[in-house]
Amino acid sequence: MKKLFYSFVILSLVFTSCNPMEDIYSELDAVETVISGEAEITLTDDDYDALDLGFGNFSSEDDAKQMLPSFLSKKYPTWGKESLASVTFKLYNPKRDEKSLAVYEVDAADYTAQGGNVARFGNFSSYNDIVAFLNTKYPSAENRLLVSLTYKYYNGASVVELNNGFINNSGTWEMSTGITDDEYTSMGESRAQFSFEDEALAKIPVFLKDRFKYESKVAGDIEGIMYKLYVTDTQDVDGDGRTDDRTVYSFVAFFIYDGVNWTKYNNVIDQTIKFGHDGTNWVPDNTIKYTLTAADYALVGNDRYGNFDVRSGRDEETVEARVAKINTILLNNFPNDAEGQKYLVSYNIYNGANGVWTMAVIKTGGEYVLQ
C-alpha cells in the first residue's frame, strides 16, 4: 500500500511541479524489502579480479575475513539479518622444499647414548624418540635442513628399518615419508632412485594411491614425500671433498589429495569461511541452520503433534521453555560442538494456527543460550 501511495504522489507532481524527484525515489528505495537468504559460492577468476587479487588467491584467512564482507554486500545487496553465505576461496599456503641435505644412518652407539628404552632395545618406538635424537645430533640445524634418516623402528609388531625425511621448519622437525627399495621396484625402477625429477613427479601421485589406500585420507590432506635422484654432489654429501662428482640426493615434494587422486601441491588450498549478516554487516560466522525432526520432538516429549505449543498457559509459551528444549536437542545431537558454535533452529509451533519460527542460539559455558 505504501508504494501505491507514492505512485499517487508522483503522478500529482507531474501536474503540479517541475521540481526534481530525487527525494521521492530515495524514499521508495528505502522501503525495498530486505530478505534473508542463504548461499554457497566458490570465487571465480572474475571475483578475484573484482577484489583486486591479481594472483587469484588470498594471502591469509585474515585478509579473506576483511575483504569478503564488502564483496558479499555488493553481491547480495538486499540480504539482511539471519542471511548466511558459505564462501570457498583459494588460500596461499606454502609448503617449501628442503634447503640443504644431510644423510645419516643411526648406529648402535646413537641408540645407547639416548638412554632409556631406546638404549635398552636398540631402536626408536615413537616420533618423540626420533625428534629427541635429531635435536641432539643437529642442535643448531639451519632452517629447511632435510635429514635423510635411516633408523630402526618398533611398529608395535616388529622392528623395521625405515628411511624417512625430516625437515627443520623453524626449529620444528616435520617428517616426510620415504620410498622403500621395494616401492621403487614396483614403480619400474632398477635402483632405489628415479632417473630425473619429472619422472618422480609423474610416478609418485600414482604410487600414493596405493601407498595410502588403507589410511583414512580426506580431500585436502597434504603429504611430504622424500624421493632420491642421482645428481651432481653440490653439497659434498658423500664427504669426499668434491662438489663436481655425482651421488644420490634426497629431495622432498608435497602432494595434495582431492578425495580420489593425488597431485603435486602448488602451495594453494581451498578454504571455506561462513559469513552471517548481523543486520548491518556481513561478519565471519559459524552458524548452522537446523530444522527440528520428528525424533527431536520425541526427545523432549512433543512427538504427539510434532510442534511447540506457544499458546497462553501452554508448555512452550515462554521463550525460556523453548530454549531449554532446543538446548536438550542440540546437546544430544551434537555433543562434540565447540564453545561458540551457533545454530539457527527452525521449529514448528501452534498458536491457534500452525507456523514455523526460528531461534538463534550459541553454545556458551557448555549449553546453548539465546544470541
C-alpha positions in Angstrom: 0.0 0.0 0.0 2.9 2.3 0.7 4.2 2.0 -2.8 0.7 2.8 -4.2 0.6 5.9 -2.2 4.0 7.0 -3.6 2.7 6.4 -7.1 -0.1 8.8 -6.5 2.3 11.4 -5.2 4.5 11.0 -8.2 1.5 11.4 -10.6 0.4 14.6 -8.7 3.8 16.1 -9.0 3.8 15.7 -12.8 0.9 18.1 -13.0 1.8 20.4 -10.1 5.5 20.8 -10.0 8.6 20.6 -12.1 11.0 20.1 -9.2 13.4 17.1 -9.2 12.0 13.9 -7.8 15.1 12.5 -6.2 13.6 12.7 -2.7 10.6 10.6 -3.8 12.8 8.0 -5.4 15.1 7.9 -2.3 12.1 7.1 -0.1 10.9 4.4 -2.5 14.3 2.8 -2.3 14.2 2.9 1.5 11.1 0.8 1.6 12.5 -2.0 -0.6 12.2 -5.4 1.1 15.2 -6.8 3.0 15.2 -10.5 2.7 17.0 -13.4 4.4 19.0 -15.7 2.1 21.5 -18.5 2.2 24.2 -19.2 -0.4 27.2 -21.4 -1.0 29.6 -19.9 -3.5 33.1 -20.5 -4.9 35.0 -17.5 -6.0 35.8 -17.3 -9.7 38.6 -15.5 -11.6 36.3 -12.6 -12.1 35.6 -12.4 -8.4 39.4 -12.3 -7.6 39.8 -9.5 -10.2 36.9 -7.6 -8.6 38.7 -8.0 -5.2 41.9 -6.7 -6.8 43.7 -10.0 -6.1 46.0 -10.5 -9.1 47.3 -13.8 -8.0 43.8 -15.4 -7.8 44.1 -16.2 -4.1 44.2 -14.7 -0.6 47.4 -14.5 1.3 45.8 -15.3 4.7 42.5 -16.1 6.3 42.5 -12.7 8.0 42.7 -11.0 4.6 39.7 -13.0 3.4 37.7 -12.1 6.5 38.4 -8.4 6.0 37.7 -8.3 2.2 34.8 -10.7 1.7 32.1 -8.8 3.7 32.1 -5.9 1.3 32.2 -8.4 -1.6 29.1 -10.1 -0.2 27.3 -6.8 0.4 27.7 -5.9 -3.3 26.7 -9.4 -4.4 23.6 -9.6 -2.2 22.5 -6.0 -1.7 19.0 -6.8 -0.4 20.0 -9.6 2.0 19.8 -8.7 5.7 19.8 -10.2 9.2 20.0 -14.0 9.5 21.4 -14.4 6.0 24.2 -16.9 5.6 26.9 -17.3 3.0 29.5 -20.0 2.8 32.4 -18.8 0.6 35.1 -21.1 -0.8 38.2 -19.4 -1.9 41.9 -20.2 -2.7 44.4 -19.6 0.1 48.1 -19.3 -0.4 49.6 -21.9 2.0 53.2 -22.6 1.0 55.0 -25.9 1.7 58.6 -25.2 0.9 61.0 -27.9 -0.2 64.3 -28.5 1.5 67.2 -26.0 1.5 70.1 -28.3 2.3 70.7 -32.0 2.9 72.2 -34.3 5.5 72.3 -38.1 5.1 72.6 -40.2 8.3 72.1 -43.7 9.4 71.6 -44.2 13.2 74.0 -46.7 14.7 74.2 -48.7 17.9 76.1 -46.0 19.7 73.4 -43.4 19.0 70.7 -45.6 20.5 72.8 -46.3 23.5 73.6 -42.6 24.0 69.9 -41.7 24.1 69.3 -43.9 27.1 66.0 -45.3 28.4 64.1 -47.8 26.3 65.9 -46.6 23.1 69.2 -47.8 24.6 67.6 -50.9 26.1 66.0 -52.1 22.8 68.3 -50.5 20.3 65.6 -48.8 18.3 63.1 -46.0 18.3 59.4 -46.6 19.1 57.8 -43.2 18.9 58.1 -39.9 17.0 59.3 -38.2 20.2 62.3 -40.7 20.2 63.3 -39.5 16.7 62.9 -35.8 17.5 65.0 -36.2 20.6 67.7 -37.8 18.6 67.6 -35.1 15.8 67.8 -32.3 18.4 70.9 -34.0 19.9 72.5 -34.7 16.5 71.7 -31.4 15.0 71.4 -28.9 17.9 72.0 -25.9 15.6 70.2 -27.1 12.5 69.8 -24.5 9.9 66.2 -23.7 8.7 64.9 -26.1 6.0 67.7 -28.6 6.6 66.5 -32.0 5.3 67.9 -35.0 7.1 67.5 -38.3 5.2 67.5 -40.5 8.2 67.8 -44.3 8.2 66.8 -45.9 11.6 65.3 -48.9 13.3 61.7 -48.5 14.5 59.4 -50.7 16.5 55.9 -50.5 15.0 54.1 -52.4 17.6 54.6 -55.8 16.0 58.2 -55.9 14.9 61.4 -53.9 14.3 61.7 -52.5 10.8 64.3 -50.3 9.1 63.0 -47.1 7.7 64.4 -44.2 5.7 62.3 -41.1 6.0 63.0 -37.4 5.7 62.8 -34.8 8.5 62.8 -31.1 7.6 63.7 -28.5 10.2 60.9 -25.9 9.9 62.0 -23.0 12.2 63.0 -25.4 15.0 60.3 -28.0 14.5 61.1 -31.3 12.8 58.5 -32.3 10.2 58.5 -35.8 8.7 58.3 -36.7 5.0 57.5 -40.3 4.0 60.4 -42.0 2.3 60.1 -44.6 -0.5 61.4 -48.1 0.1 63.6 -50.2 -2.3 60.6 -52.5 -3.0 58.4 -49.5 -3.7 60.9 -48.1 -6.2 60.9 -51.6 -7.9 57.1 -51.5 -8.1 57.4 -48.2 -10.0 59.7 -49.8 -12.6 63.0 -48.5 -11.2 66.0 -50.8 -11.3 67.6 -48.9 -8.5 66.2 -47.2 -5.4 66.1 -43.8 -7.1 64.4 -42.0 -10.0 66.3 -41.0 -13.2 65.1 -37.4 -13.2 62.7 -35.1 -11.4 59.9 -35.1 -14.0 59.7 -38.9 -13.7 59.5 -38.7 -10.0 56.7 -36.1 -10.0 54.7 -38.2 -12.6 55.0 -41.6 -10.8 54.7 -40.6 -7.2 51.0 -39.5 -7.4 50.1 -42.9 -8.8 52.2 -44.6 -6.2 50.4 -42.7 -3.4 47.0 -44.1 -4.3 48.3 -47.5 -3.3 50.6 -46.3 -0.5 47.7 -44.7 1.5 44.8 -46.9 0.3 44.3 -48.3 3.8 44.5 -44.9 5.6 41.6 -42.5 6.1 42.9 -39.7 3.8 40.4 -37.0 3.1 40.3 -34.3 0.4 42.7 -31.5 1.3 45.3 -33.8 3.0 48.9 -32.9 2.1 51.8 -35.3 2.3 55.5 -34.6 2.0 57.3 -37.4 0.1 61.1 -37.9 0.1 62.5 -39.3 -3.1 66.0 -39.9 -4.5 67.8 -38.8 -7.6 71.4 -39.3 -8.9 72.7 -35.8 -9.3 75.8 -33.6 -9.0 77.0 -33.5 -5.4 77.0 -29.7 -5.0 76.9 -30.0 -1.2 79.5 -32.7 -0.9 77.0 -35.1 0.8 79.3 -38.1 0.3 82.1 -36.2 2.2 84.9 -36.8 -0.4 85.8 -33.2 -0.6 84.4 -32.8 -4.2 81.4 -30.9 -5.4 81.7 -31.8 -9.1 81.1 -35.5 -8.9 77.7 -37.2 -8.7 75.9 -39.1 -5.9 72.4 -39.9 -4.7 70.5 -37.0 -3.2 67.2 -36.9 -1.3 64.5 -34.4 -2.2 61.1 -33.6 -0.7 58.0 -32.8 -2.8 54.5 -32.2 -1.4 51.3 -33.8 -2.8 47.6 -33.0 -2.1 44.7 -35.4 -2.1 41.4 -34.3 -3.8 39.4 -37.3 -2.4 40.3 -39.5 -5.4 43.7 -38.6 -6.7 47.0 -37.2 -5.6 48.6 -34.2 -7.4 51.7 -32.1 -7.0 50.9 -29.4 -4.4 51.1 -25.9 -5.8 51.0 -24.0 -2.5 47.3 -23.1 -2.8 44.5 -24.8 -0.9 40.7 -24.4 -1.0 39.4 -22.8 2.2 35.8 -22.1 3.2 34.6 -19.5 5.6 31.0 -18.9 6.7 29.6 -15.4 7.0 26.4 -14.3 8.7 24.6 -11.0 8.3 24.0 -9.2 11.7 21.5 -6.8 10.4 24.2 -4.2 9.3 27.2 -6.1 8.0 28.5 -9.5 7.0 30.7 -11.0 9.7 32.6 -14.3 9.8 30.2 -16.7 11.3 29.9 -20.5 12.1 26.1 -20.6 12.2 24.5 -23.9 11.2 20.9 -23.8 10.1 19.0 -26.7 11.6 15.3 -27.8 11.4 13.9 -30.0 14.2 13.0 -33.5 13.2 10.3 -35.9 14.4 13.0 -37.6 16.6 13.9 -34.2 18.1 10.3 -33.5 19.1 10.1 -37.1 20.6 13.2 -36.5 22.6 11.6 -33.6 24.5 8.1 -35.1 24.7 6.5 -33.2 21.9 6.1 -36.1 19.4 2.3 -36.2 19.6 1.8 -33.1 17.4 5.4 -32.5 16.3 5.5 -28.9 17.4 5.8 -26.5 20.3 2.5 -25.2 21.7 3.1 -21.5 22.3 -0.5 -20.5 23.3 -1.0 -18.8 26.6 -0.6 -21.2 29.5 0.8 -24.0 27.4 4.2 -25.8 27.9 6.2 -23.8 25.3 4.6 -20.4 25.8 7.8 -18.8 27.1 11.0 -18.3 25.2 12.8 -19.9 28.2 10.9 -23.1 27.9 11.6 -23.4 24.1 15.3 -22.6 24.7 15.5 -25.4 27.3 14.1 -27.9 24.9 16.2 -26.8 22.0 19.2 -26.9 24.3 18.4 -30.6 25.2 18.1 -31.5 21.5 21.3 -29.8 20.3 23.4 -31.2 23.2 22.0 -34.7 22.4 22.6 -34.5 18.6 25.9 -32.6 18.6 27.7 -33.4 21.8 31.2 -32.5 20.5 30.4 -29.0 19.3 33.0 -26.4 20.4 32.3 -23.4 22.5 30.9 -20.6 20.4 29.1 -22.8 17.9 26.0 -21.1 16.6 22.7 -22.6 15.4 19.7 -21.0 13.7 17.0 -23.5 14.6 13.7 -23.7 12.8 10.8 -25.4 14.7 7.1 -25.9 14.3 4.7 -24.0 16.5 1.0 -23.9 17.2 -0.6 -20.6 18.4 -4.1 -21.3 17.1 -2.6 -22.0 13.7 0.4 -23.9 12.5 3.6 -22.0 11.8 7.4 -22.1 11.8 9.5 -20.0 14.0 13.3 -19.6 14.2 15.6 -19.2 17.2 19.3 -18.2 17.2 21.4 -19.8 19.9 25.1 -20.1 20.7 27.0 -22.6 22.9 28.3 -20.8 26.0 29.6 -22.5 29.1 28.6 -25.9 27.8 25.0 -25.1 27.0 23.0 -23.2 24.3 21.7 -19.8 25.1 19.9 -17.2 23.0 22.1 -15.0 20.9 
